[in-house]
Amino acid sequence: MSGLGPTFTRWALQGGIRLEMALSRLAEFRVKTGGHEIVYLDSRNKRTGRDGAPIVMLHGFGGDRFNWIRHARYLTDRHRVVIPDLPGFGDSSRNLQETYSTENQTTWLADFLDAVGIEKLHLAGNSMGGHIATMFAARFPRRVETLILHAPAGTEGAGPPWEISGLDRGQHPLKVFEPEDFDALMRWVFVKPPLMVGPIRRYFAAQAIANRPFLLKVFDDIMHRDAGNALVEPLLPNILAPTLVIWGQHDRLLDCAEAAVYRRLMPNVKVMVLPDCGHLPMAEFPQQTARLTSDFLKATRADPGSVPVSMRVARSR
């Protein structure tokens, strides 16, 4: 397959995506709202859980809606699932004049939910998406039924575990400049990187390099705390929504020790740390994390105030 051209590579990739979407019962839609065009996946099924609230999933920095697609496969038979490309990412619109801070993303998320007719929701987020989800839950408490955070950003100590990373402060593996950087990024994000044949891997690397100038602008937007990127510690004690925090024990991008912050400060939280798992629990262990989500939603429906405050290691399968 190494001799196949870029046209075939794109065709093969698009075919794989269409298959994944079909298996996950998801279709693609577009909506214009808040000055942005948002591309999103939506199962639009009638089964939305007993409370009628869909699960909305937010990707992290440099990610897109497809980060959640296999995870969603194990939930769409019982829940409506909605997965947007956040403004500035994936196939949603980009504007160099905008400031892509987490505070602005929180406002744009509310605009998007209004546009697609979602009032109450179960809100899931990974990394930067977890930071946005936490800010949304604090700002719009009546809209969030439950909060599900996968290796969330936003705490004071968030960042690579510097003592083992080999990086100097200010460096970051998410900044892809060369094809080799993409391979290194995959090793950083996953304990066991997904298998990708050469042409597909080179295609993703080329896309990451092409997107680098805009992503560096967004990275700068989200790194300044005084520009709409508040830390979450002051917000956590006031978030009453039952919360599930899932973290990979071997996360090399955000130190899983930060999970203790959520356990200490949130009044209604359950923390699960997964061994042999990196920065994207929902992508590395889609079925297991979907089961954790499903069990969590069942438990909170049965007794919304009784989510146990616990921290234990769950066995990976």
Secondary structure, 3 states (H helix, E strand, C coil): CCCCCHHHHHHHHHHHHHHHHHHCCCEEEEEEECCEEEEEEECCCCCCCCCCCCEEEECCCCCCHHHHHHHHHCCCCCCCEEEECCCCCCCCCCCCCCCCCHHHHHHHHHHHHHHCCCCCEEEEEEEHHHHHHHHHHHHCCCCEEEEEEEEECCCCCCCCCHHHHCCCCCCCCCCCCCHHHHHHHHHHHCCCCCCCCHHHHHHHHHHHHHHHHHHHHHHHHHHCHHHCCCCCCCCHHHCCCCEEEEEECCCCCCCHHHHHHHHHHCCCEEEEEECCCCCCHHHHCHHHHHHHHHHHHHHHHHCCCCCCCCEEECCCC
